[in-house]
Amino acid sequence: MLVIYGSGHGYILRRMAEESLIFDVLNTEAYLKQHL
């Protein structure tokens, strides 16, 4: 699943995803630096 959202909701969405333990939350900047 890919979720794209504005910075206003970023903190709460990231926090909910991390705490659910269902999702792997990735830092897109770090991911792109490794894979490009």
C-alpha distance matrix in Angstrom:
0.0 3.8 6.5 10.0 13.0 16.7 18.5 20.1 17.2 15.7 17.8 17.2 13.4 13.4 16.2 14.8 11.6 14.1 16.6 14.6 14.4 11.4 8.9 9.9 10.5 11.6 14.3 13.5 17.2 18.0 15.4 16.8 20.3 19.9 18.4 20.4
3.8 0.0 3.8 6.6 10.0 13.5 15.5 17.5 15.0 13.3 15.9 16.0 12.3 12.3 15.6 14.9 12.0 14.4 17.3 16.1 16.1 13.7 10.6 10.8 10.1 10.4 12.3 10.8 14.5 15.9 13.6 14.4 18.0 18.3 16.9 18.3
6.5 3.8 0.0 3.8 6.5 10.2 12.2 13.9 11.4 10.1 12.9 12.9 9.3 10.0 13.4 12.8 10.6 13.4 16.2 15.3 16.1 14.2 11.2 11.9 10.2 11.0 12.2 11.2 14.6 16.5 15.0 15.8 19.2 20.0 19.1 20.3
10.0 6.6 3.8 0.0 3.8 7.2 9.6 11.8 10.2 9.0 12.5 13.2 10.3 11.0 14.6 14.7 13.1 15.6 18.5 18.2 19.1 17.6 14.5 14.6 12.2 12.2 12.3 10.7 13.5 16.2 15.1 15.3 18.5 20.0 19.2 19.8
13.0 10.0 6.5 3.8 0.0 3.8 6.6 8.2 6.8 6.6 10.3 11.0 8.8 10.3 13.6 13.9 13.3 15.8 18.3 18.4 20.0 18.9 16.1 16.5 13.7 14.1 13.6 12.7 15.0 17.8 17.5 17.7 20.6 22.5 22.1 22.5
16.7 13.5 10.2 7.2 3.8 0.0 3.8 5.5 6.0 6.4 9.9 11.2 10.3 11.7 14.6 15.5 15.6 17.7 20.0 20.7 22.4 21.8 19.0 19.2 16.0 16.1 14.8 14.1 15.5 18.6 19.0 19.0 21.4 23.8 23.7 23.8
18.5 15.5 12.2 9.6 6.6 3.8 0.0 3.8 5.5 4.9 7.6 9.9 10.0 10.7 13.1 14.9 15.4 16.7 19.0 20.4 22.0 22.0 19.3 19.0 15.5 15.5 13.7 13.7 14.6 17.5 18.6 18.9 20.8 23.2 23.8 24.0
20.1 17.5 13.9 11.8 8.2 5.5 3.8 0.0 3.8 5.7 7.4 8.7 9.8 11.4 13.0 14.4 15.7 17.3 18.9 20.3 22.5 22.7 20.4 20.8 17.4 18.1 16.7 17.1 18.2 20.9 21.9 22.5 24.4 26.7 27.3 27.7
17.2 15.0 11.4 10.2 6.8 6.0 5.5 3.8 0.0 3.8 5.7 5.8 6.2 8.5 10.2 10.9 12.3 14.3 15.7 16.8 19.1 19.1 17.1 17.9 14.9 16.1 15.5 16.2 18.0 20.3 20.9 21.9 24.2 26.0 26.4 27.2
15.7 13.3 10.1 9.0 6.6 6.4 4.9 5.7 3.8 0.0 3.8 5.7 5.3 5.9 8.4 10.0 10.6 12.0 14.1 15.5 17.2 17.4 14.9 15.1 11.7 12.6 11.8 12.7 14.6 16.6 17.4 18.6 20.7 22.4 23.1 24.1
17.8 15.9 12.9 12.5 10.3 9.9 7.6 7.4 5.7 3.8 0.0 3.8 5.6 5.3 6.1 8.6 10.1 10.6 12.1 14.2 16.1 17.1 15.0 15.2 11.9 13.3 12.6 14.5 16.0 17.5 18.6 20.4 22.0 23.5 24.7 26.0
17.2 16.0 12.9 13.2 11.0 11.2 9.9 8.7 5.8 5.7 3.8 0.0 3.8 5.5 5.1 6.1 8.6 9.9 10.5 12.1 14.7 15.6 14.2 15.3 12.6 14.9 15.0 16.9 18.9 20.3 20.9 22.8 24.8 26.0 26.9 28.4
13.4 12.3 9.3 10.3 8.8 10.3 10.0 9.8 6.2 5.3 5.6 3.8 0.0 3.8 5.4 5.2 6.2 8.6 10.0 10.7 13.0 13.0 11.3 12.6 10.2 12.6 13.3 14.7 17.4 18.7 18.7 20.6 23.0 24.0 24.4 26.1
13.4 12.3 10.0 11.0 10.3 11.7 10.7 11.4 8.5 5.9 5.3 5.5 3.8 0.0 3.8 5.5 5.2 6.1 8.6 10.0 11.4 12.0 9.8 10.1 7.2 9.5 10.2 12.3 14.8 15.6 15.9 18.2 20.3 21.0 21.9 23.7
16.2 15.6 13.4 14.6 13.6 14.6 13.1 13.0 10.2 8.4 6.1 5.1 5.4 3.8 0.0 3.8 5.5 5.2 6.1 8.5 10.4 12.0 10.8 11.6 9.3 12.1 12.9 15.6 17.8 18.2 18.8 21.4 23.1 23.7 24.8 26.9
14.8 14.9 12.8 14.7 13.9 15.5 14.9 14.4 10.9 10.0 8.6 6.1 5.2 5.5 3.8 0.0 3.8 5.5 5.3 6.1 9.0 10.0 9.5 11.5 10.2 13.6 15.1 17.4 20.1 20.6 20.5 23.1 25.3 25.5 26.2 28.5
11.6 12.0 10.6 13.1 13.3 15.6 15.4 15.7 12.3 10.6 10.1 8.6 6.2 5.2 5.5 3.8 0.0 3.8 5.6 5.3 6.9 7.1 5.8 7.9 7.0 10.6 12.8 14.9 18.0 18.2 17.6 20.3 22.7 22.6 23.1 25.5
14.1 14.4 13.4 15.6 15.8 17.7 16.7 17.3 14.3 12.0 10.6 9.9 8.6 6.1 5.2 5.5 3.8 0.0 3.8 5.5 5.7 7.7 6.6 7.2 6.4 9.9 12.0 14.8 17.5 17.0 16.9 20.0 21.8 21.5 22.6 25.2
16.6 17.3 16.2 18.5 18.3 20.0 19.0 18.9 15.7 14.1 12.1 10.5 10.0 8.6 6.1 5.3 5.6 3.8 0.0 3.8 5.4 8.2 8.8 10.3 10.1 13.7 15.7 18.6 21.2 20.7 20.6 23.8 25.6 25.2 26.3 29.0
14.6 16.1 15.3 18.2 18.4 20.7 20.4 20.3 16.8 15.5 14.2 12.1 10.7 10.0 8.5 6.1 5.3 5.5 3.8 0.0 3.8 5.3 7.0 9.8 10.6 14.3 17.0 19.4 22.4 22.0 21.3 24.4 26.6 26.0 26.5 29.3
14.4 16.1 16.1 19.1 20.0 22.4 22.0 22.5 19.1 17.2 16.1 14.7 13.0 11.4 10.4 9.0 6.9 5.7 5.4 3.8 0.0 3.8 5.7 7.6 9.4 12.9 16.0 18.5 21.5 20.5 19.6 22.9 24.9 23.8 24.4 27.5
11.4 13.7 14.2 17.6 18.9 21.8 22.0 22.7 19.1 17.4 17.1 15.6 13.0 12.0 12.0 10.0 7.1 7.7 8.2 5.3 3.8 0.0 3.8 7.0 9.4 12.9 16.3 18.1 21.5 20.8 19.2 22.3 24.7 23.6 23.6 26.7
8.9 10.6 11.2 14.5 16.1 19.0 19.3 20.4 17.1 14.9 15.0 14.2 11.3 9.8 10.8 9.5 5.8 6.6 8.8 7.0 5.7 3.8 0.0 3.8 6.0 9.3 12.7 14.3 17.8 17.2 15.6 18.6 21.1 20.2 20.2 23.1
9.9 10.8 11.9 14.6 16.5 19.2 19.0 20.8 17.9 15.1 15.2 15.3 12.6 10.1 11.6 11.5 7.9 7.2 10.3 9.8 7.6 7.0 3.8 0.0 3.8 6.3 9.9 11.7 14.9 13.9 12.3 15.6 17.8 16.6 16.9 20.0
10.5 10.1 10.2 12.2 13.7 16.0 15.5 17.4 14.9 11.7 11.9 12.6 10.2 7.2 9.3 10.2 7.0 6.4 10.1 10.6 9.4 9.4 6.0 3.8 0.0 3.8 6.9 9.1 12.2 11.7 10.8 13.9 16.0 15.7 16.3 18.9
11.6 10.4 11.0 12.2 14.1 16.1 15.5 18.1 16.1 12.6 13.3 14.9 12.6 9.5 12.1 13.6 10.6 9.9 13.7 14.3 12.9 12.9 9.3 6.3 3.8 0.0 3.8 5.8 8.7 8.0 7.1 10.2 12.2 12.0 12.8 15.4
14.3 12.3 12.2 12.3 13.6 14.8 13.7 16.7 15.5 11.8 12.6 15.0 13.3 10.2 12.9 15.1 12.8 12.0 15.7 17.0 16.0 16.3 12.7 9.9 6.9 3.8 0.0 3.8 5.6 5.5 6.2 8.7 10.2 11.0 12.4 14.2
13.5 10.8 11.2 10.7 12.7 14.1 13.7 17.1 16.2 12.7 14.5 16.9 14.7 12.3 15.6 17.4 14.9 14.8 18.6 19.4 18.5 18.1 14.3 11.7 9.1 5.8 3.8 0.0 3.8 5.5 5.0 6.0 8.5 9.9 10.4 11.6
17.2 14.5 14.6 13.5 15.0 15.5 14.6 18.2 18.0 14.6 16.0 18.9 17.4 14.8 17.8 20.1 18.0 17.5 21.2 22.4 21.5 21.5 17.8 14.9 12.2 8.7 5.6 3.8 0.0 3.8 5.5 5.3 6.2 8.8 10.1 10.5
18.0 15.9 16.5 16.2 17.8 18.6 17.5 20.9 20.3 16.6 17.5 20.3 18.7 15.6 18.2 20.6 18.2 17.0 20.7 22.0 20.5 20.8 17.2 13.9 11.7 8.0 5.5 5.5 3.8 0.0 3.8 5.5 5.2 6.4 8.8 10.3
15.4 13.6 15.0 15.1 17.5 19.0 18.6 21.9 20.9 17.4 18.6 20.9 18.7 15.9 18.8 20.5 17.6 16.9 20.6 21.3 19.6 19.2 15.6 12.3 10.8 7.1 6.2 5.0 5.5 3.8 0.0 3.8 5.5 5.3 6.2 8.5
16.8 14.4 15.8 15.3 17.7 19.0 18.9 22.5 21.9 18.6 20.4 22.8 20.6 18.2 21.4 23.1 20.3 20.0 23.8 24.4 22.9 22.3 18.6 15.6 13.9 10.2 8.7 6.0 5.3 5.5 3.8 0.0 3.8 5.4 5.1 5.6
20.3 18.0 19.2 18.5 20.6 21.4 20.8 24.4 24.2 20.7 22.0 24.8 23.0 20.3 23.1 25.3 22.7 21.8 25.6 26.6 24.9 24.7 21.1 17.8 16.0 12.2 10.2 8.5 6.2 5.2 5.5 3.8 0.0 3.8 5.7 5.7
19.9 18.3 20.0 20.0 22.5 23.8 23.2 26.7 26.0 22.4 23.5 26.0 24.0 21.0 23.7 25.5 22.6 21.5 25.2 26.0 23.8 23.6 20.2 16.6 15.7 12.0 11.0 9.9 8.8 6.4 5.3 5.4 3.8 0.0 3.8 6.0
18.4 16.9 19.1 19.2 22.1 23.7 23.8 27.3 26.4 23.1 24.7 26.9 24.4 21.9 24.8 26.2 23.1 22.6 26.3 26.5 24.4 23.6 20.2 16.9 16.3 12.8 12.4 10.4 10.1 8.8 6.2 5.1 5.7 3.8 0.0 3.8
20.4 18.3 20.3 19.8 22.5 23.8 24.0 27.7 27.2 24.1 26.0 28.4 26.1 23.7 26.9 28.5 25.5 25.2 29.0 29.3 27.5 26.7 23.1 20.0 18.9 15.4 14.2 11.6 10.5 10.3 8.5 5.6 5.7 6.0 3.8 0.0
